[in-house]
Amino acid sequence: MTQGENAVAEPYGDAVRQYPADVVGGAAAVPSGESPADESASEAQPAQAPAGDEAAVDLANLELEGEIAADYVEGLLDVADLDGDIDMDVEGDRALVSVVGATLDELVGPRGEVLEALQELTRLAVHRQTGARTRIMLDVGGYRQRRRAELTEAGSNAADEVKRTGVAKKMGAMNPFERKVVHDAVAAAGLRSESEGEEPDRRVVVLPV
């Protein structure tokens, strides 16, 4: 871990360890053998949008979450003396806050570990102010978008291999966000998958028909 990563992560290490992994990646961890639908309930596709005033209220709430999160992340950047501009958006039924700038690698860390810790802390900050659980997504320099593309390809390739061999394939350890992407890719290929193991070594197993 670099000096910059330490500057961001170390002051919050106890807080990160205190809260469960379901906040980190946006999906609740479940015991081995449960379905990816259970594991990734909070990462599921957005429900049908409400109509009229209810939709307007939901959008306003998400925009408020984004503003709170952006202020919090900006404060962390100032404390760590790191550069970065902050963009806010609403994607489906969640707010999205992205950090763009020059010192991005330090905010991502190995395998996105620093980014996951920052996202957890940001969600906790939003929860403290709104009193409601949030599914806000934090990204840095487009890392999640790139990682999603990589994992979608990996999930599709694993599904092709299982179809060809008829043998289940166990993939590498992943966080909840990463497992959700792989589960979706496997389902799109017409196979099923499940997660097994405990965090941080929990992983996806692609199953034959």
N, C-alpha and C positions, 0 to 999 in steps of 0.2 A: 504494500500500500504506500502511495507517495505521500510526501509531506502535505500536499493540498488535500488529499483524501482524509488524512488524519485530522486536519483542521476542521473538516466538515463532520466527520463521523465520531471522533473521540468524545466531544462534549455531550453527545446524545447516546452513547453506547448503552447506558443503563436503561434509558427509556426504550430503546430498540429491543433489548432483551426482555423487558417487562411485559410487552404486549405480544399476543399470539400472531402466528404467521398468517392467519386469515386476513389481517389488516394489511400486511405487506403487499401481497399480490392481488388483493381484491377478491380472493376466493377462499372459502373456508376449507381447511384441511379436514379430511375424513379418514377413518380407519381403512386399512388395506382391504381391497376388494369391492369398495363401494363404487358406484358408477361415476363417470366424469360429470354427469349432469348434477349429481349431488355435490361433488367437489367444487364445481365451478359455478354454483348457483348465482353468485353475485357478479360473475363475469359473463353471464348469459347475454344473448342478444336482447336489445331493448324491447320492452313490451309495447303493445299497440299504444300509440300516443293518445292521451286524453284530449277531449275536445273543449273548445271555448275557453272560459275563464280558468278552468283547472289547468289546461295546458299553459296558459300565460303565467299562472302561479308557479308551476313546475319550472318553467324556463327562468323565471325571476330567481327562484331558489338556487338553481344551478349556477346562474351568473353570480349570485352572492357568494356561493361556495368558491367559485373561481377567483373572485376578488380577495377573499380572505386568504386563500391558498397562495395567491400571487404575492400578497403583502408578507406572508410568513416566509416564503422562499427568498424574497428579496432581502429580508432581514438576515437569513442564514448566509446569503452571499456576502453581505456586508461584514458579518462577523468573521467569516473565513477569508475575507479580502480577495474574493474571486470575482471575475468579470462575467457578465451575462445579462442579456435582455430577456424579458419575460413576455410571452404571448399567452392570451387566454382565449378559449373557445368552448363551445358546447357541442358534444358529439353524441347523438342519440340521447340516452338518459343519464349522461354523466358529464361533469365539467372536465376540461382538459387544460392543463397548465404546462407550457413548454418553456424550457430555458435554452436560449440560443446565444452563442458567443464564442470566445476564443479558448477558454479554459475548460472545455467540456469533459475531457477524459477523467479529470479529477472528480467530477460530479457523478460519473457512471461507476467507476471502479471495476475490479475484476468480476466478470460475469454479471455486471449490473448490480453488485451488492450494495454499493454506496447509494445508487439510485433507488433501490428498494427501501433502504433505510430512510432516505429523504421522503419518499412517498408515504411511508408509514407515519412519520412525524408530522407531515403536512396534513394527513387525514385526521390525526389526533388534534391538531391545532384547529382545524375546521369544526370538528365535533365539539370542542370546548366552547366555541362561540355560538354554534347553532343548536347544540343539544341533540342533533340527529346524526345517525351514522351516514357517512359519505362514501361514495364510490369514485371519488375524484381520481383522475389519472395524471401522474407527473411524468413528463418525458424530458430528456436532455439531448439536444442536438440530433433529434430524430432516431435515437438509439432503439426505442421500442418498435418503430416502424421497420427498421432494418432487421431487428431480431425476429419480428413476426414473419417477415419474408423467409428468413433462413429456416425457422422452425416449421413453417408451412411446407417448405420443400423437404425437410427432414422427415416430417410426418408422412407425406405422400410417398417418399422413397421407402420408408419402413413398411407402409401398407402394401406397396408393390412387392416387396421382398416376402412378406408373410403370405400374400396370395400365391406367389410362385413356389414357396417351400412348404407351406402348410404348417409352419412352426412359429409359435409365438415369439415375438421379439421384444426384449427389454431394452429400453432406451436409457440414456444417461440421466443423472439427477438434474431436476429442474425445479424452479420456483413455481408457485401457482399460476402466474401469468403465462409462463412458458408452457406448462402442461396443458392449459386451456387451449392454446393455439394448436398444439399437437393433437389433442382430442378432436378438435374441429376438423383438422386436415384428414385424420384417419376416418372420421365419420363421412366426410365428403367423398372418400375413396370407397365407401361401401363396407367398411369393416367397423369393428367395435374395439374399444380400448378401455383400460382401467388403470388406476394408480395404485401403487403399493409402496410400502416402506414408510418411514417417519422422516419429517423434516430434520435436517436439510438434505437428506438423501432420498427423498420421495421421488419416484420416477414413473413414467408411463410404460405400460405393457400393451403392445398391439397384439390382438388375438385373432386367430384364424376363424373362418366361418364355422 
